[in-house]
């Protein structure tokens, strides 16, 4: 789990602070629920701020009770938009995994390379799981640049290909400057690179990234990667079994209650 090298520009909402700042989904109760979920998994600040000292954090336990540790208000953050270019899996899947991540985060890359492909193969392909990406750049200018580039690639239906290229072994060490993200877009098969570069610097990309980022801070996430699985907060690149248990518990609960598609009503 990675923490920013510098204090984040926007602090996560706090129930104690009495902040009146409206959240993108407009439910103050979500802040309290999210803080409860993430409080146990805050990453340790690095001793040397010049290095990315990622850590998985303590293993997250998934209770045998499928309702324990689950916050219904957080489940509503699933957009379930069939036209979402930064998502994979059916919009009406019984389980939605929301990932808040940064392309400069080492453990986000570990999850992308080691765990996510297995989840896609096992759960997305059979219609059980939908994965929704949220850009959550916390490492400064290059993180923001990579986030907007990923969004721009998505406008040409190449988000997941860009995601794979950006998270390839050794990719983040090369940085995410303008020339580099253009090269990644080309590697990802983005056809119109001129449009890609224009979209990258456009207002729409900045608005989309900011919306995702504010949602992440709004639920109390301060490090990457952070996840919600049908409203269950999980922080860090946890062992594969943590995700499989959470997904299977959520699928079982959805089947039991007939709640497939209902828990993830689009956030307002």
Secondary structure as the mmCIF struct_conf table of DSSP 4:
data_model
#
loop_
_struct_conf.conf_type_id
_struct_conf.id
_struct_conf.beg_label_comp_id
_struct_conf.beg_label_asym_id
_struct_conf.beg_label_seq_id
_struct_conf.end_label_comp_id
_struct_conf.end_label_asym_id
_struct_conf.end_label_seq_id
STRN STRN1 UNK A 2 UNK A 3
BEND BEND1 UNK A 5 UNK A 6
BEND BEND2 UNK A 9 UNK A 10
HELX_LH_PP_P HELX_LH_PP_P1 UNK A 11 UNK A 13
TURN_TY1_P TURN_TY1_P1 UNK A 15 UNK A 18
HELX_LH_PP_P HELX_LH_PP_P2 UNK A 21 UNK A 23
TURN_TY1_P TURN_TY1_P2 UNK A 24 UNK A 25
HELX_RH_AL_P HELX_RH_AL_P1 UNK A 28 UNK A 38
HELX_RH_3T_P HELX_RH_3T_P1 UNK A 39 UNK A 41
HELX_LH_PP_P HELX_LH_PP_P3 UNK A 42 UNK A 46
BEND BEND3 UNK A 47 UNK A 48
TURN_TY1_P TURN_TY1_P3 UNK A 49 UNK A 50
BEND BEND4 UNK A 51 UNK A 51
BEND BEND5 UNK A 58 UNK A 58
HELX_LH_PP_P HELX_LH_PP_P4 UNK A 59 UNK A 61
BEND BEND6 UNK A 64 UNK A 65
TURN_TY1_P TURN_TY1_P4 UNK A 66 UNK A 69
STRN STRN2 UNK A 70 UNK A 70
HELX_RH_AL_P HELX_RH_AL_P2 UNK A 72 UNK A 75
TURN_TY1_P TURN_TY1_P5 UNK A 76 UNK A 77
TURN_TY1_P TURN_TY1_P6 UNK A 82 UNK A 83
TURN_TY1_P TURN_TY1_P7 UNK A 85 UNK A 86
STRN STRN3 UNK A 87 UNK A 88
BEND BEND7 UNK A 89 UNK A 89
TURN_TY1_P TURN_TY1_P8 UNK A 91 UNK A 92
BEND BEND8 UNK A 94 UNK A 94
STRN STRN4 UNK A 95 UNK A 101
TURN_TY1_P TURN_TY1_P9 UNK A 103 UNK A 104
HELX_RH_AL_P HELX_RH_AL_P3 UNK A 106 UNK A 110
HELX_RH_PI_P HELX_RH_PI_P1 UNK A 111 UNK A 115
HELX_RH_AL_P HELX_RH_AL_P4 UNK A 116 UNK A 119
HELX_RH_PI_P HELX_RH_PI_P2 UNK A 120 UNK A 124
TURN_TY1_P TURN_TY1_P10 UNK A 125 UNK A 127
BEND BEND9 UNK A 128 UNK A 128
STRN STRN5 UNK A 129 UNK A 135
BEND BEND10 UNK A 139 UNK A 139
HELX_RH_AL_P HELX_RH_AL_P5 UNK A 141 UNK A 154
TURN_TY1_P TURN_TY1_P11 UNK A 155 UNK A 157
HELX_RH_AL_P HELX_RH_AL_P6 UNK A 159 UNK A 166
TURN_TY1_P TURN_TY1_P12 UNK A 167 UNK A 167
BEND BEND11 UNK A 168 UNK A 168
TURN_TY1_P TURN_TY1_P13 UNK A 169 UNK A 170
BEND BEND12 UNK A 171 UNK A 171
HELX_RH_3T_P HELX_RH_3T_P2 UNK A 172 UNK A 174
HELX_RH_AL_P HELX_RH_AL_P7 UNK A 178 UNK A 187
TURN_TY1_P TURN_TY1_P14 UNK A 188 UNK A 189
BEND BEND13 UNK A 191 UNK A 191
HELX_RH_AL_P HELX_RH_AL_P8 UNK A 193 UNK A 200
TURN_TY1_P TURN_TY1_P15 UNK A 201 UNK A 201
BEND BEND14 UNK A 202 UNK A 202
HELX_RH_AL_P HELX_RH_AL_P9 UNK A 203 UNK A 218
TURN_TY1_P TURN_TY1_P16 UNK A 219 UNK A 220
STRN STRN6 UNK A 223 UNK A 224
BEND BEND15 UNK A 225 UNK A 225
STRN STRN7 UNK A 226 UNK A 229
TURN_TY1_P TURN_TY1_P17 UNK A 230 UNK A 231
STRN STRN8 UNK A 232 UNK A 235
BEND BEND16 UNK A 236 UNK A 237
HELX_RH_AL_P HELX_RH_AL_P10 UNK A 240 UNK A 257
TURN_TY1_P TURN_TY1_P18 UNK A 258 UNK A 258
TURN_TY1_P TURN_TY1_P19 UNK A 260 UNK A 264
HELX_LH_PP_P HELX_LH_PP_P5 UNK A 265 UNK A 267
#
